[in-house]
């Protein structure tokens, strides 16, 4: 078999990837692309409306008055109900008071 012919190492910068060229100082650091919407962190939750917090407290009080023990899922439901309009919250509160009065007469 014939002997291999010695050759000079290749000095072709186009054969390297950008990361290698950057580490060698041959090119400037490459910009990092902005995250896509699916990669972006979710926006922070908005601050709760004080009126919603008051309505949630009113609903919780109405539930307790009706003799209903609230669980964690009940508390989540109360927060969701409290975020609805004031007329809806007032109607639900009246229903609970009516349930209390109906339970008291039985």
C-alpha positions in Angstrom: 0.0 0.0 0.0 1.4 3.4 -0.9 2.4 5.8 1.8 0.0 8.7 2.6 1.0 12.1 1.2 1.4 14.7 4.0 -0.9 17.7 3.6 -1.4 21.0 5.3 -4.4 21.3 7.7 -7.5 22.9 6.2 -8.0 26.5 7.1 -11.5 26.9 5.7 -13.7 29.0 8.1 -16.8 28.2 6.1 -16.6 24.6 7.3 -17.1 25.6 11.0 -20.4 26.3 12.7 -21.1 29.8 14.1 -20.7 28.7 17.7 -17.1 27.4 17.0 -16.2 30.6 15.1 -17.6 32.7 17.9 -15.5 30.9 20.5 -12.4 31.3 18.3 -13.0 35.0 18.1 -13.5 34.9 14.3 -17.1 36.3 14.3 -19.1 38.6 16.7 -21.5 36.9 19.2 -24.7 36.0 17.4 -28.0 37.5 18.6 -30.4 35.2 20.5 -33.8 35.1 18.9 -36.8 36.3 20.8 -38.9 33.4 22.4 -41.9 32.3 20.4 -45.3 32.9 22.1 -45.4 29.3 23.3 -42.0 29.7 24.9 -42.7 33.1 26.5 -43.6 33.1 30.2 -47.2 33.7 30.9 -48.2 37.2 31.8 -48.6 37.8 35.6 -52.0 37.5 37.0 -53.7 40.9 37.2 -54.2 42.3 40.7 -57.6 41.2 42.1 -60.3 43.8 42.0 -61.1 45.0 45.6 -64.8 44.8 44.7 -64.4 41.2 43.7 -62.6 40.5 47.0 -65.5 42.0 48.9 -68.1 40.0 46.8 -66.1 36.9 47.5 -66.2 37.6 51.2 -69.9 38.2 51.0 -70.5 34.9 49.2 -68.3 33.1 51.7 -70.3 34.6 54.6 -73.6 33.6 52.9 -72.3 30.1 52.4 -71.3 29.9 56.1 -74.7 31.3 57.1 -76.4 28.7 55.0 -74.5 26.0 56.9 -72.3 25.0 54.0 -68.7 24.2 54.8 -66.4 25.4 52.1 -63.7 23.2 50.6 -60.7 24.4 48.5 -62.7 23.8 45.3 -65.6 25.8 46.8 -63.3 28.7 47.5 -62.1 28.6 43.8 -65.7 28.6 42.7 -66.5 31.6 45.0 -63.5 33.5 43.5 -64.8 32.8 40.0 -68.4 33.8 40.9 -67.1 37.0 42.6 -65.4 38.0 39.3 -68.9 38.1 37.6 -71.0 41.2 37.6 -72.4 42.6 40.9 -76.0 41.7 40.0 -75.1 38.0 39.5 -73.2 37.9 42.8 -76.1 39.5 44.6 -78.6 37.0 43.1 -76.4 34.0 44.2 -76.2 35.6 47.7 -80.0 35.9 47.8 -80.3 32.2 46.8 -78.0 31.2 49.6 -80.0 33.3 52.1 -83.2 31.8 50.8 -81.7 28.3 51.3 -80.9 29.3 54.9 -84.5 30.4 55.5 -85.8 27.2 53.9 -83.5 25.0 55.9 -84.5 26.8 59.1 -88.2 26.1 58.6 -87.8 22.3 58.0 
